[in-house]
Amino acid sequence: WSSDVCSSDLADVLRHFHQLSSQGEQVWLDKTPDVYMVHVSPILAAMYPHARWVWVQRNGVEVLDSRRRTHPEMTFAEGCDDWAGVVRDWYRASRAFEGRWIAVDQRDVAVSGPEVAARLATFLGLDAAQQRGVAQTFATHRPGKTMQRSFGDVLTLDRVDWPEEQKQTFRARCREAMELAGYDGEGGPVQPRE
């Protein structure tokens, strides 16, 4: 049993899934990829050599703060490991298709939507009307917003109401992923890697 055979079989399954689900569309969106989708991304890159990826990332402090409300069944440590694993594995897997992906921070979408839309239009080859549509969507839609504060506010460890034990857990389990994604370990300013 070789990994090449496994990859080939998986590629066949993914092609079949895409044909069934896409209804002729050329776009495949996965809003909340888990680690398994991240792991398959190099295979997708090989299957679709002209594909582009938009990695929309979010400060880990904000993700974990949201998950405390949206996934109460998950322990805080499990949430940290899940988020950090997806981020670490993304930056590792995306080396297989370097130059074919762009990182966008969710906060930038909220506070600088037209500029992000312009970056995406350039990267994806969108025309002016499509760029305006993206900017309009950024201005009017906030899917998955669970926080009560302004969308543009940066949530950092010194601003969350977590017990000190959870803050230490976050630092221990998420610091590497935070830094890979361009955040400081406390949730500060972002410099998305590309």
Backbone bond lengths (Angstrom), bond angles and torsions (degrees), N, CA, C in turn:
res aa  C-N    CA-C-N  psi(-1)  N-CA   C-N-CA  omega(-1)  CA-C   N-CA-C  phi
1 W - - - 1.469 - - 1.508 107.55 -
2 S 1.311 117.63 115.37 1.463 119.28 -177.49 1.519 110.32 -111.01
3 S 1.331 115.06 158.18 1.460 119.06 178.01 1.517 111.20 -66.73
4 D 1.351 117.42 -28.54 1.470 119.92 177.79 1.523 110.92 -64.52
5 V 1.335 116.53 -42.41 1.463 120.54 177.94 1.525 109.34 -63.92
6 C 1.327 116.54 -44.77 1.466 121.11 179.62 1.530 110.09 -60.41
7 S 1.329 117.10 -45.76 1.463 120.71 179.62 1.513 111.26 -63.25
8 S 1.323 116.95 -40.05 1.463 120.83 179.43 1.523 110.60 -65.32
9 D 1.327 116.76 -44.98 1.467 120.15 178.35 1.523 110.90 -63.57
10 L 1.322 116.54 -42.29 1.458 120.63 179.18 1.532 110.29 -63.89
11 A 1.310 116.99 -40.54 1.470 120.54 178.13 1.530 110.07 -60.57
12 D 1.333 117.67 -40.91 1.465 120.65 177.78 1.527 111.08 -62.19
13 V 1.325 116.74 -43.14 1.466 120.65 179.03 1.526 110.38 -63.81
14 L 1.322 116.63 -45.10 1.466 120.21 -179.63 1.529 111.65 -64.10
15 R 1.335 117.32 -41.04 1.470 120.21 177.25 1.526 110.48 -60.28
16 H 1.322 115.65 -44.39 1.467 120.60 179.33 1.534 110.13 -62.97
17 F 1.330 117.42 -45.73 1.462 121.37 178.16 1.526 110.43 -58.42
18 H 1.326 116.94 -45.87 1.461 121.17 -178.52 1.526 110.71 -62.27
19 Q 1.331 117.21 -42.23 1.465 120.17 178.35 1.521 111.32 -61.73
20 L 1.320 116.89 -41.33 1.466 120.78 -179.08 1.524 112.51 -70.71
21 S 1.314 116.49 -38.12 1.462 119.31 -171.71 1.519 114.63 -94.44
22 S 1.314 118.15 -20.47 1.465 119.25 -171.84 1.518 114.03 -83.97
23 Q 1.314 118.04 -20.47 1.464 121.98 -178.64 1.525 111.27 49.42
24 G 1.340 115.57 42.66 1.455 120.39 176.49 1.512 115.14 86.27
25 E 1.332 117.90 -5.67 1.467 120.88 179.99 1.521 110.29 -72.46
26 Q 1.316 115.66 151.98 1.456 121.52 179.45 1.526 112.23 -98.97
27 V 1.322 117.47 4.94 1.461 121.80 -175.37 1.527 109.25 -116.24
28 W 1.311 115.10 137.17 1.457 121.23 175.67 1.521 106.19 -126.20
29 L 1.317 117.05 118.87 1.458 122.10 -178.94 1.522 109.70 -113.40
30 D 1.307 115.33 136.88 1.451 121.21 173.27 1.517 106.34 -130.08
31 K 1.331 116.66 101.33 1.460 121.38 -172.04 1.522 113.34 -66.02
32 T 1.297 117.37 -40.80 1.465 119.51 -177.17 1.525 109.62 -129.77
33 P 1.322 116.06 79.42 1.463 117.84 -177.58 1.521 110.92 -68.43
34 D 1.305 114.88 138.88 1.453 118.36 172.44 1.521 107.44 -95.24
35 V 1.303 115.95 -178.67 1.455 119.85 -175.55 1.530 111.10 -62.21
36 Y 1.327 118.00 -29.37 1.461 120.45 -179.61 1.528 111.07 -67.99
37 M 1.317 117.30 -40.20 1.461 119.79 177.54 1.531 110.30 -67.81
38 V 1.308 116.48 -37.35 1.466 119.86 175.73 1.522 109.65 -60.95
39 H 1.330 117.42 -42.99 1.458 121.00 -178.87 1.525 112.37 -64.47
40 V 1.307 117.33 -30.99 1.463 120.11 -178.53 1.539 111.98 -84.90
41 S 1.314 117.74 -10.05 1.471 119.88 -176.14 1.528 113.85 -58.20
42 P 1.337 121.91 -36.79 1.469 118.51 175.72 1.530 112.99 -64.15
43 I 1.335 116.45 -33.01 1.469 119.16 176.39 1.519 109.81 -67.75
44 L 1.338 116.40 -42.64 1.468 119.78 176.56 1.531 110.42 -61.50
45 A 1.320 116.74 -38.48 1.470 120.27 179.10 1.518 110.58 -62.20
46 A 1.322 117.20 -39.51 1.466 120.41 178.06 1.530 111.08 -70.15
47 M 1.336 116.91 -37.26 1.464 121.22 179.79 1.522 112.30 -68.69
48 Y 1.335 115.31 -36.79 1.460 121.72 -175.60 1.530 108.20 -122.17
49 P 1.335 117.64 81.92 1.466 120.81 -172.89 1.526 114.64 -65.17
50 H 1.317 118.20 -14.21 1.474 120.49 178.41 1.529 111.93 -103.61
51 A 1.326 116.18 3.84 1.467 120.43 -177.95 1.529 110.64 -67.81
52 R 1.313 114.36 151.79 1.466 122.48 175.85 1.519 107.97 -125.73
53 W 1.313 116.18 147.85 1.457 122.12 179.05 1.516 109.64 -116.92
54 V 1.309 115.06 138.21 1.464 121.40 171.35 1.524 105.68 -115.17
55 W 1.315 115.73 109.81 1.462 122.16 -179.59 1.516 107.35 -93.64
56 V 1.320 116.41 104.57 1.461 120.89 178.51 1.520 106.68 -93.23
57 Q 1.311 114.34 115.67 1.452 118.37 -176.46 1.513 111.04 -112.48
58 R 1.305 113.11 163.90 1.455 120.32 -177.04 1.518 108.30 -143.27
59 N 1.283 116.01 139.95 1.446 124.00 176.88 1.535 109.36 -48.03
60 G 1.327 116.64 129.38 1.461 121.12 -177.54 1.514 114.17 -59.74
61 V 1.332 117.13 -32.23 1.470 119.96 177.46 1.529 108.74 -61.78
62 E 1.323 116.69 -44.17 1.462 120.64 179.68 1.525 111.60 -65.98
63 V 1.333 116.33 -40.74 1.460 119.80 179.38 1.525 110.25 -61.78
64 L 1.331 116.54 -48.88 1.468 119.85 -178.13 1.510 111.93 -67.04
65 D 1.323 117.60 -35.72 1.461 120.05 177.47 1.529 110.10 -64.28
66 S 1.318 116.66 -40.32 1.461 121.03 177.49 1.531 111.03 -67.48
67 R 1.328 116.48 -44.41 1.464 120.25 -177.76 1.527 112.88 -63.37
68 R 1.309 117.14 -27.62 1.475 118.97 176.90 1.518 109.68 -59.35
69 R 1.336 117.12 -32.70 1.460 121.44 179.67 1.528 112.21 -88.90
70 T 1.333 116.87 -40.66 1.463 119.78 -172.91 1.523 113.86 -86.77
71 H 1.320 117.87 -21.36 1.471 121.69 -179.90 1.530 110.26 -133.22
72 P 1.336 116.94 65.75 1.469 119.09 -176.61 1.525 113.26 -65.17
73 E 1.324 117.13 -16.98 1.469 120.05 179.72 1.534 111.81 -74.50
74 M 1.316 117.10 -16.73 1.461 122.23 -178.01 1.532 108.87 -91.52
75 T 1.327 116.23 132.32 1.467 117.67 175.86 1.523 108.83 -68.63
76 F 1.304 115.45 160.18 1.469 119.73 179.46 1.525 110.48 -60.64
77 A 1.318 117.27 -42.68 1.465 120.84 179.73 1.533 110.77 -63.33
78 E 1.329 117.52 -39.96 1.471 120.63 177.36 1.527 110.64 -63.10
79 G 1.324 116.73 -41.77 1.458 120.26 177.77 1.522 111.50 -62.19
80 C 1.320 116.39 -42.28 1.469 120.64 177.39 1.523 110.51 -60.48
81 D 1.333 116.11 -48.51 1.463 120.28 -178.12 1.523 111.32 -63.53
82 D 1.330 116.92 -39.31 1.461 121.11 179.97 1.527 110.35 -64.10
83 W 1.335 117.28 -52.13 1.463 120.43 -179.03 1.522 111.05 -62.06
84 A 1.324 117.11 -48.94 1.461 120.68 -177.29 1.526 110.89 -63.54
85 G 1.327 117.21 -37.68 1.466 120.24 178.86 1.513 112.68 -64.03
86 V 1.323 116.71 -43.06 1.467 120.03 178.32 1.529 110.21 -62.57
87 V 1.315 117.14 -45.25 1.473 120.52 -178.77 1.520 110.61 -64.77
88 R 1.328 117.48 -50.09 1.479 120.44 -179.73 1.520 110.77 -58.67
89 D 1.334 116.03 -46.71 1.457 119.11 -177.50 1.524 112.07 -68.70
90 W 1.345 118.07 -31.99 1.464 119.90 175.54 1.530 110.70 -60.93
91 Y 1.312 116.27 -50.35 1.458 118.79 -177.48 1.521 111.63 -65.30
92 R 1.312 118.22 -28.66 1.468 121.86 175.36 1.530 109.76 -74.18
93 A 1.336 117.36 -50.31 1.468 121.54 -176.00 1.520 111.90 -66.42
94 S 1.321 117.23 -35.49 1.468 119.76 -174.81 1.520 113.18 -69.61
95 R 1.310 117.63 -10.93 1.475 119.82 173.40 1.521 110.96 -61.27
96 A 1.344 116.76 -26.36 1.467 121.40 -179.09 1.521 112.28 -69.44
97 F 1.325 117.84 -16.99 1.467 120.31 179.77 1.527 110.04 -137.44
98 E 1.322 114.80 42.57 1.466 122.35 178.49 1.526 110.26 -51.51
99 G 1.330 115.61 138.69 1.460 121.04 -179.20 1.517 113.91 86.12
100 R 1.334 116.69 -6.25 1.467 120.52 -178.58 1.514 111.32 -112.22
101 W 1.322 116.89 15.46 1.465 119.81 178.86 1.515 109.13 -143.00
102 I 1.315 113.33 158.55 1.456 121.23 179.84 1.529 107.59 -137.79
103 A 1.317 116.34 141.15 1.468 120.93 177.10 1.520 109.11 -98.05
104 V 1.317 115.10 135.82 1.460 121.90 177.58 1.520 106.73 -130.79
105 D 1.320 116.95 131.40 1.443 119.87 177.84 1.525 109.68 -88.51
106 Q 1.329 115.85 136.44 1.467 120.31 -178.42 1.531 111.15 -57.93
107 R 1.312 117.39 -36.65 1.460 120.41 178.92 1.526 110.69 -62.23
108 D 1.327 117.45 -40.66 1.470 120.63 178.77 1.523 111.15 -62.96
109 V 1.323 116.71 -36.52 1.468 120.08 176.23 1.523 109.07 -59.68
110 A 1.341 116.71 -40.79 1.465 121.08 -176.99 1.524 112.46 -72.25
111 V 1.321 117.76 -39.78 1.471 119.26 -172.94 1.525 113.70 -102.62
112 S 1.318 117.90 -17.63 1.473 121.30 -177.90 1.525 110.32 -137.10
113 G 1.318 115.69 43.82 1.467 120.79 -175.76 1.511 115.57 -51.14
114 P 1.350 119.81 -47.15 1.462 119.30 -179.24 1.536 112.71 -62.64
115 E 1.334 117.23 -37.13 1.464 120.16 178.91 1.523 110.89 -68.63
116 V 1.334 116.77 -40.82 1.462 120.17 177.50 1.526 109.78 -65.59
117 A 1.324 117.00 -40.67 1.464 120.47 177.76 1.530 110.62 -60.22
118 A 1.319 116.85 -39.15 1.473 120.50 178.28 1.528 110.76 -65.47
119 R 1.338 116.93 -43.24 1.479 120.20 177.17 1.521 110.75 -60.03
120 L 1.327 115.27 -45.29 1.462 119.31 -179.70 1.522 111.61 -65.23
121 A 1.332 116.43 -40.25 1.470 119.98 179.32 1.522 110.54 -60.35
122 T 1.310 116.35 -43.55 1.467 120.01 178.62 1.525 110.18 -63.78
123 F 1.314 116.63 -48.05 1.462 121.59 -177.40 1.529 112.37 -63.91
124 L 1.333 116.52 -42.06 1.461 121.26 -175.43 1.520 114.06 -92.61
125 G 1.330 117.05 -6.37 1.458 120.17 -179.03 1.518 113.11 72.71
126 L 1.329 116.47 37.20 1.461 120.39 179.71 1.520 110.20 -81.84
127 D 1.327 116.08 149.77 1.466 119.20 175.57 1.528 109.46 -83.23
128 A 1.332 116.81 176.92 1.470 121.80 -174.78 1.530 111.91 -61.37
129 A 1.327 117.55 -39.92 1.466 120.31 -179.95 1.534 110.56 -66.37
130 Q 1.318 117.13 -40.55 1.458 120.07 177.99 1.536 110.67 -65.96
131 Q 1.323 116.20 -38.97 1.463 119.96 177.83 1.524 110.71 -61.96
132 R 1.336 116.81 -44.19 1.463 120.00 177.44 1.518 110.82 -61.61
133 G 1.329 117.71 -39.43 1.459 121.71 177.99 1.523 112.21 -62.41
134 V 1.321 116.44 -40.78 1.463 120.43 177.22 1.531 109.50 -64.56
135 A 1.317 117.05 -46.80 1.472 120.85 179.56 1.532 110.61 -60.44
136 Q 1.317 117.26 -40.98 1.470 121.29 178.75 1.528 110.81 -64.35
137 T 1.314 116.26 -42.75 1.468 120.09 177.22 1.524 110.36 -60.64
138 F 1.330 116.85 -44.30 1.467 120.15 178.54 1.530 111.18 -60.92
139 A 1.317 116.91 -34.77 1.469 120.70 -177.27 1.531 113.03 -76.28
140 T 1.324 117.56 -24.94 1.466 119.39 -170.72 1.524 115.91 -117.15
141 H 1.315 119.07 -16.11 1.465 121.32 -175.68 1.518 110.49 -116.15
142 R 1.298 115.79 132.95 1.461 122.08 177.36 1.526 109.45 -131.04
143 P 1.347 117.24 65.97 1.466 118.53 -178.07 1.520 111.00 -63.89
144 G 1.290 114.90 139.66 1.454 120.37 175.58 1.514 115.11 75.36
145 K 1.322 118.52 10.05 1.462 119.52 -179.98 1.522 108.93 -69.32
146 T 1.337 115.02 119.90 1.461 119.33 -179.25 1.523 111.50 -117.57
147 M 1.321 117.11 -7.54 1.464 118.86 -175.46 1.517 111.07 -91.04
148 Q 1.315 115.37 153.22 1.458 121.37 -179.65 1.528 112.69 -88.72
149 R 1.314 117.03 -17.30 1.459 120.81 -176.68 1.524 110.55 -85.22
150 S 1.317 115.66 175.87 1.459 121.48 177.98 1.518 109.71 -60.69
151 F 1.316 116.45 139.48 1.455 121.39 -177.78 1.524 111.27 -61.37
152 G 1.315 118.81 -28.36 1.454 121.26 -177.62 1.512 114.91 -84.20
153 D 1.336 117.15 -10.99 1.465 120.59 178.15 1.519 110.41 -65.43
154 V 1.320 116.23 140.41 1.459 120.65 175.99 1.524 107.71 -93.95
155 L 1.303 115.85 125.85 1.456 120.50 177.92 1.524 107.85 -96.12
156 T 1.310 116.02 121.22 1.458 121.79 -179.48 1.523 109.09 -119.09
157 L 1.316 116.32 167.87 1.463 119.92 -177.51 1.522 113.09 -58.40
158 D 1.319 117.09 -32.16 1.467 118.05 -179.46 1.531 112.03 -76.17
159 R 1.341 118.18 -7.31 1.462 120.93 -179.04 1.528 113.45 -108.81
160 V 1.328 118.23 -4.78 1.467 119.47 -179.72 1.525 110.11 -91.81
161 D 1.323 114.79 154.87 1.463 120.08 -178.98 1.528 111.40 -96.18
162 W 1.327 116.71 36.31 1.454 121.06 179.77 1.526 109.81 -81.05
163 P 1.327 116.24 150.29 1.462 118.96 171.28 1.541 109.57 -62.33
164 E 1.306 117.20 152.34 1.473 121.48 -178.53 1.526 111.24 -56.88
165 E 1.315 117.37 -33.92 1.469 120.68 178.68 1.532 111.10 -60.32
166 Q 1.343 117.75 -41.65 1.465 120.58 178.53 1.527 110.79 -68.38
167 K 1.307 117.32 -38.06 1.465 119.43 177.11 1.525 110.51 -61.59
168 Q 1.323 117.19 -40.80 1.459 120.56 178.31 1.532 110.66 -67.13
169 T 1.332 116.66 -38.71 1.469 120.84 176.25 1.522 110.03 -61.39
170 F 1.328 116.49 -44.86 1.459 120.38 178.69 1.526 110.20 -59.74
171 R 1.314 116.85 -48.66 1.470 119.95 -179.18 1.530 111.10 -58.21
172 A 1.313 116.28 -44.31 1.463 120.43 -176.88 1.528 112.32 -68.79
173 R 1.316 116.96 -38.85 1.465 120.21 -172.35 1.529 114.32 -96.71
174 C 1.331 117.86 -19.63 1.466 119.91 -171.41 1.528 114.61 -118.39
175 R 1.313 118.62 -9.96 1.472 120.05 -175.10 1.525 111.90 -55.78
176 E 1.320 118.30 -47.97 1.463 120.85 -178.44 1.533 110.77 -58.51
177 A 1.318 117.12 -46.67 1.470 120.69 -179.54 1.521 111.08 -65.30
178 M 1.324 116.89 -39.50 1.471 120.33 177.40 1.523 110.00 -58.74
179 E 1.315 116.86 -45.93 1.460 120.48 -178.41 1.526 111.63 -68.85
180 L 1.338 117.70 -38.39 1.466 120.18 175.30 1.528 111.18 -57.40
181 A 1.330 115.26 -39.09 1.463 120.90 -177.17 1.529 112.68 -82.66
182 G 1.337 117.28 -2.13 1.460 120.30 175.88 1.515 115.20 95.03
183 Y 1.317 117.39 8.69 1.459 121.47 177.80 1.523 108.26 -97.43
184 D 1.321 115.91 155.23 1.457 115.47 168.73 1.526 106.70 -77.25
185 G 1.300 117.51 165.39 1.460 121.49 -173.93 1.511 114.79 -63.85
186 E 1.332 117.23 -13.59 1.458 121.30 -179.00 1.533 111.94 -98.79
187 G 1.327 117.85 -2.01 1.454 121.35 179.01 1.507 113.81 102.24
188 G 1.326 117.07 12.11 1.458 121.84 -176.05 1.513 114.80 -73.02
189 P 1.319 116.90 -162.00 1.467 122.96 -170.97 1.514 113.81 -48.31
190 V 1.303 113.19 148.13 1.463 119.95 -175.81 1.529 110.43 -108.54
191 Q 1.292 114.20 141.63 1.460 123.65 171.40 1.523 105.91 -132.73
192 P 1.355 118.67 82.32 1.480 119.13 -175.31 1.519 111.64 -55.17
193 R 1.324 115.40 135.74 1.451 121.57 175.92 1.516 108.57 -80.08
194 E 1.307 114.99 148.77 1.473 119.82 175.35 1.498 109.52 -134.93
